[in-house]
Each structure stands twice: as C-alpha cells, then as structure tokens.
Amino acid sequence: MTCTLYGRPWSGSLCVEFLLEEMGLPYERALVTGYRENIRPPEFAEINPLRAVPALKLGDGSVLTESAAILMFLAETHGSGIWSPAIGDPARAPYLRWFLYLSASLYPSAMQVFHPENYTDIKEHEAGVAARGQHVTNRQWAVVREALGGREQLVGTHMTALDIYLAMFARWFDGMEGIDDDESMAAFRQNMLTRPAIKGVISRHESGIWA
C-alpha cells in the first residue's frame, strides 16, 4: 500500500525520501510549510501535534514521526533485512548507537544553526543561538568523521539505513561555513549522493518542484 510522506525541501524528510527511493517503495509526497502556529496546511497539526516534519502516514492509516524512527522502522520491515543489522549481529550495537547519536545529539545542534528562531523568542538572541549551535555541531561532526575513518559505511560491511541517515547530514553540511570536512567524509558524500536513487531525490529538491 502507498504511504504518504509529509515534508518540505531539504528538511529532515530528505533522508526518508532517500530510503524510500532506494527500497523502491511506492509513496506520495505532501508539502508542509511554516512552523509552529503558522504550519500549513493547518490540519497537519492533527497528523503530528508537534507540527514538525517528516511524518509518514502508513498504508493502514497510522502515522510515524521522527526521521530516525521512520528509517529504523522501514529498515526492519522492508528490504529483506539488508538495511538493518539483525539482533546478534556484532554491527547492531554500534548501528543503534550511531543512529541515536545522530538523532539526539547532532540533529538538534544543527537545527540551532538552521532555525535559531525556534530556540528563542528574542530576535536579538538568534545570532548567538546560531553561533553556539555551529560550534557544537562542528565538534559533534568531527566525532562522526573520525568514526567513519575512510570506510564506505559507518558500521558493518555494507550500507544500511544508518548510512542513508548520515548522507542527509553530509549533504546539509557540504560547504557549510564553520563545519569542517575531510577526505573521508567527502568520499562518503560523493559515494552516497551519486547513487541513482539518491541523486534523483537531490535533483527533485534542486528543481524546486517537491510535491
């Protein structure tokens, strides 16, 4: 059954599109714009009370939110087990660790850079919020780059949903001021973002015609 992805260009819905396209799963896209009380369409607040994208409405009508949770769910329910290390696989523990690191540590710091207005109600404080977010993000990104260490995937012996998630951050931070890069991450970025399915998603976002 076809699912519906609620998102917007270059948002956290990007990684969900990457994986859906890689898996070849049918889905529709529904554009959500604005933030907080200005979310559009307004009825999206009923789908996700947090008024945040992405949200994935499954074929049975249930809704899943949080980009990492969506990827982990899809990895464990589709793809014949190739997208997620099984219980007992030595790669599973680091797989879970890095998924939570990216979602609970790196993601919030990056959002302070991209959307400082969501972290303070005082306009004059936004620059400080963004500057602090940039400093923390760069430090956290260095941890990821060191862990990657020139390999093609973050954990295990083949690409998993974790690498799909990491590819989103690699795209976000590409050329971003104050966020350091290295040869290892540049090679990972090149390898992931030139995959046909992912390249197609990037092209759609660049075109400005998302939905």
Secondary structure, DSSP 8 states (H G I E B T S, - for coil): --EEEEE-TTSTHHHHHHHHHHHT--EEEEE-BS-GGG-BSTTHHHH-TT--S-EEE-TTS-EEESHHHHHHHHHHHSGGGSSS--TT-TTHHHHHHHHHHIIIIIHHHHHHHH-GGGS-S-GGGHHHHHHHHHHHHHHHHHHHHHHHTT-SSSSSSS--HHHHHHHHHHHHHTT-TT----HHHHHHHHHHHTSHHHHHHHHHHHHT---
